[in-house]
Amino acid sequence: MTESVIGDIDDVLPAEPNGELVHWMEPRPLTVGPTGISLATAAAFALGAVATVAVLGLMHWLGPQRRVAIPRWARRHRA
């Protein structure tokens, strides 16, 4: 290829990235240590457990009203 063709291709192609990010895209340094990760995991587990108990309680509370039924065999032998 001639020098002019290579120059024309360089004008059309975008500039190669140099690996730098825009200043607002720079990743923040990780400031949470092992204690913070452990606390977040424990809090997530506790929140899940509380939510599960709340849903089960609501299902019981909002469920159909049930009467205590005495089995037929118990009614026959009752005085």
N, C-alpha and C positions, 0 to 999 in steps of 0.2 A: 504494500500500500504506500501511497505517496504521503508526503508530509501534509499536504493540503486536505486529503481525505480524513486523516486522523484528526486534524484540527477541526474539521467540520463535525465529526462524530463527538468530539469533546464539547462542542458548543451545544449540541442537542441533548446530551445526557445530563442528568442532574448531578450536582456535586456529591462526591462520596461522603457518607457520614463519617464523622471522626470519633463517634462513640459518646459524645457529650449529649446530655439531655437538656431540654429547655429548663430554665431555672425553676419553674413551677412544677416540673415533673421529676425533680430530683427526689429520690427516695429518702425518707427520714431515717435516721439511725434508730435501731431497735432499743427502746429504753425500758422494756419490761424484762425483768429477770426471771429466774426460775420460780421465785416465790409468787410473782404476779401471775405466771402461767398456772401454777398450782391453785391459786385462789380463784382464778377465772374458771378453771375446770370444776372445782368444788362448787362454785356458785351456779354454774350451769347444771350440774347434777342435782343440786338442791332445788333449783327452779323447776326442773323436770319432775322431780318427785312431788313437789307441792302441787304442780299442775295436774299430775296424774291423780292424786288423792282428791283434789277439787272436782275433777271430772267424774270420778267414781261416786263421790258424795252427791253431786248434782243428779247423776243418773239414778241413784237410789231415792233421792228426795222427789224427783219429778216422775218417777216410775209409777206404774199403776198401783192403786190401793189394793192391798191383798188382805183377805180375812183369814184368820187362822182356821183351818178346816180340820175337823176331827175325822180320822179315818172311819170307814163303815164298821170295821171289825171292833173298833174301840167303842162305838156307840151301842153296839149290841150287848156288850158285856158290862156296860155302865148301869148302875142301879138308879 
